Amino acid sequence: PASRSVAQVPVAEGKSVQQTVEILTRKLELLGAEKQGTFCVDCETYHTAASTMSNQGQTGKLMYVMHNSEYPLSCFALFENGPCLIADANFDILMVKLKGFFQNAKANKIESRGTRYQYCDFLVKVGTVTMGPSARGISVEVEYCPCVIANDCWNLLMEFMQSFMGNHTPGIPSVFGTKHDSIYSPADTMVQYMELFNKIRKQQQVPVAGIR
């Protein structure tokens, strides 16, 4: 898999989430990017069931079970600051059977859904991040298809992102820092989405308008 950057873009002043997404996609289309279908990344939060914690006051661990339409046959299980397990799609059924150990915090389900764009060697996905019925933020994933060594292509990625994200171009993702010269993997993308979703969850924003 090619190297990717996943970042949050703030909502433009005086605009809704949807209007900001439209501004971004219009800029991409003006550059000459072409629509290439849609994408969806979702994330469910599980916490350790109280019955499994022996000591009073012991804090439960959170686990995130994620799916990405780019990898339809896979399911990703991530722990905060921990490993990322890549399993097949039947993992969801296993989680139902493990409900005595891990409980699904259903209210915390979050997803990003939107349009994929191809521009030369870049693939861009602009997504609306939703929790429940309301839009909570915007994600932008940029992939530089020819390069599998993340650090080799960061400058190229950044230069391209500046062309349509301007001041909101992100800094180098933390997963790139730990990769050094090793090959980028799908798990690195999912870690970036997990970090983005957690950031959006923690932002105590004024509720923004739901998607029309």
N, C-alpha and C positions, 0 to 999 in steps of 0.2 A: 504494500500500500504506500501511496505517496505521502509526503509530509503535509500536514494540515495545521492551520491555526484556527482556533475557535474563540470568538470574542463577543462581548456584549456591546451593543451600541445604544447610547442613551436616547430617550425619546426627544425629538426636536422641540424647542420651546414653542408653546402654543399649539402643538400638534398632538394628535393621538398616536398610539402605537401603529395603527394601520396606515395612517398618513405618512409616518416616518419610514415604514417599510416601502411604501410607494415611492418616496423620494429616493431611497437607496437603489431600488430596482430600476427606476428611470435613469439614474446615473450610469448603471451597468449597461442598460440598453443603448444609451448614447455612446458609450465606449465601443459598442458593437457586440456585446455579449448576447448569446442566444439561449432561449429557454430550452431546458433539457429535462422536462418532467418535474416531479415533486419529491419531497423527502420528509421523513418524520423520525425524530429521536424522542423516546419517552423514558421516564425514570420513575420507578416506584420505590418508596422507602420502607424498609422493614426494620423493626427494632427487636432486640432480644426480649423474649417473653419473660415476664417477671418471675414465673415459676422456675426458670432455669438459673436464676441468679442466687447463689447460695448465701452470700453475705448481704446483710441489710446495708443499704447505702452504696452498694456496688452499682456503678453506672452501666447501663446497657449499651451495647455496641450498635451502631447503625450500619445497615447494609443497603446498597442501592442496586436494584435489579433493572437493567437498562436494555433497550432494543434500539436498533438503528436500521432503517430501511435499506441502507447500503449493504448490510450484512443480514439478509432475511433469514438465513439458516442458523444464526447465532444469537445467543443471549449472554449478556455481560453482568457479572456480579462483582461489585466493587465495595471495598471497605474504605472509610475515610482514612487517609494516610496509610493505606494498606494495599494488599495485592489486588489485582484484577483477574478474575477467573473468567475464561471464555468457555462457554458450554454450548450444547446445541439447544434448539428451541424448546425441547421437552423440559428444560430446567424450570419453566413456570409451573408445570404440573408438580414437580418435586417440591417447590416452595409451598404449594397448597398442603402437601403431606407433612411438611415441617412446621405447620402452624403452631405446634406446641412449643417450638423453639424460637421461631421468628414470626412476629405479627406485622401484618401489613398496615401501615399508617395511611389508609386510603385517602384521607384529606390532603395528603402531601404529594399526590401524583402530579407530575409536571411534564410538559412536553413542548417540543419545538417543531413546528410544521411550516413548510413553505415551498418555495420554488428553487430549482437548481438552474444555474446558468453556466454555460461554457464560453470561455473567452480565451482563444489561443490555447496555451498549455495549462490554463487555470480553470478550476471548477469552483464555483461560488454558490453557497446555499444561504439564502436569507430567510430566517425563520421567525415566526411570531411565537413567543414563549407564553404558554397558558397554564394556569392552575385553576381547575374547576371551570366556571364559565367565563372567567375574565382574563384578558391579555395583560401579562405582567412585564413584558420586556421583549427585546429583539436580540437574536443571535445571528452572527455572521461567521460562516465557516469557509475558509479559503484553502484550496488544495492546489499544490503545484505538482501536476501529474508526473513529470519525468524524474523527480528526485525522491529517493528513499532515505537519504541521510539528512535529517532535519536541519542540522547546523549549516550544511552546505548551501542551503537555499533561503535562509531566513531573510537576507537582504533583498532578494528578488521578491519574496512574498510581501515584505513590508512596503517596498516601492509600489507594487501593484495595489495593495490595500489603500495606500495613501491617495491613489487616483480616484477612488470613490468614497472612502471613509474620512478623508481629510484629517482633522484634528483628533478624530476618534480611533485612529489606527492604534492597535494594541502594542504593548511591549512584547518581548519574546516570551512565549508560554513557558511555565516552570518545567513542563515535561521535556522541552527541548534542552534545558539546562542539564538535566540528568542523563540525557541520551549520549552526549559527547559525539562520538563517531559511529554509534550503533544505528541499526536500521529502525526506522519508524514503524510502529505497528497499530492495528485497529484499536488496541487497548489504550494507546496514547490519546486517540481522539475521544474515547469515552471518558477518560479521566478529565479532559478539558471540558466536556459537556457537564460532567458531574460538578466540577468547580463552578462553572457558570450558573447552573441551576441552583446550587447552594447559595451563591451570592445573591441571586434574584429572590430566593425565598427569604433571605435575611433582611432585604431592603424593606423597611417599613414605609412603603410609598403610600401616597394618597391613592386610593383605588383608581385605576384608569379605566376608561370605557371598554366594555366588552367588544368582541369582534362583531362587526355588523355582517 
